Amino acid sequence: MLELKYNEKDINFMEFRIRDSSLPCLMYGAENPSIAGMVKLAIHYLRRAILKKANFDIRNLNTIKVAKSWFVPVLIGHAVDDDFIQPRHSDLIFDAYMGDKNIIKFEGDHNSPRPQFYFDSITIFSTKLQSMN
């Protein structure tokens, strides 16, 4: 799930966070084969909503291309044993990113609990961003 945190007091400050909670969906899908149609329908709906509200097509997303032209500070976190989204994907985005950047790798896989130092790093990163505005 992509979550947008918006601070109404300062229009220039926006913070995007990705919160992943796919495990319950995958567990349900494993027990119910009709879920494939539901996912397809959900993606179709999301694509239309994003086209309407943000004026871009999610089918044309290219994170490497975007990373080469963005300068907003970014913090990337990735579990080293993630076999759902390979750590190499984060490395490619990090290498291409032109702005202030930091990458944190931690033990575990895609669904492992995140270590406290990762949450501490997110807090420091967010505090730093807010103090810049």
N, C-alpha and C positions, 0 to 999 in steps of 0.2 A: 504494500500500500504506500503510495506517495502522499505525504502529508505536507501541506504548506502552512507554515506559521507566519502570520502577518501581524506586525506591530502597527496598529492604527495611528499611534502617536507620531510615528516617523514613517512616512510613505516610502522613503528610500531603503528602509531596512526590511528585507524579506529573508526568511530562512526556510530552506527545503530540507526535509528529513525523510529518509526512507525507512519505513518500519515493515519488516517482513513477518508475516504471519500465515504463510502458505501451508504449513503442516496440517492444520485441521481440514483445509480444502482438499489436500492430497489424500488424506485418510478417508474422507467422505467419498472422493472420486474413485478410490480403489474398491469401494463396496458398491458403487452405483455407476454402471457403465453409461448411463444417460448424461452424466456430468459433462462429457465431451461437447455435446450440443449446447449445454448451458454456458460453458466457457466460450465457445464460439460466439454465442449470442452476446455475452458480456463484453467481449473484445469489440464486437461490432458496435455496441452501444457506446462504449468508452471512446472508440475512434470518432464516432459522430459528435459526441459531447466535446471532445478536445478540439475537433475541427471548428465547431461552432464558437467555443469560448476562447480558445488560444490561437486559432487560425493556423494550425499546422497539422500535418498528417503523421500519425505515429508510425505508419509504414515507411516513412522516409527518414526516420531518426538515424543519425550517424554520430555516435558519441565522440569518436575520434576527431571528426571534422569540427564539431562544436568545441571540443576541448582546445583545439588550436586557435580559437578566436575568442575565448573567454578569459577574463582577468579577475573575476570575483574570487576571493579566497575560498579554497576548498579543502575539506578533510575527507579522505577516503579510508574506510576500514574494511578489512577482508580477512576471513579465516583462512589459514594456510592449507587446511585439508578440505576445503570446500570443493565438492565434486559436482555440485549443481551449477554454480557459476564459477568457472575456473579463475583462480587468482591472477592469471595472466591478463584477463580482461581489465582488471583494476590497474595492473602495471602499464598496459597500453594507454589507458586514459591518463594515468599519472604522467607518463613520459611525454605525452602530447600536450598536456595542459600548460598554458602560457602564464597563468597567474600564480599568486602565492599559493603553495600547495604543500600538503603533508599526507603521507600514507602510513597507516598503522596496520600491521599484520599481527595476528594473534592466533594462538593455538585453537584447534577445534575445526568443526565443519560448518556447513550452511545453517544448521539448526542448533548448534552448540550455544550454551549461555555465553554471553560476552563477558570478558574479564573487567574487573573494576577499573583498571588503568585506562581501558577504552572509554568508559563512561566519563572518567575524569578528564580525559583528553577532549571529549565532546563539550564538556562544560567549559573548559578553558578556551576552546575555539569559539564557542558561542559568546562567551563574555568578552573576548577580544573583538569580535565583530560588532557587538553592541556598543563597545566603547569607541569604536572608530566613527560612529555616526553622531 
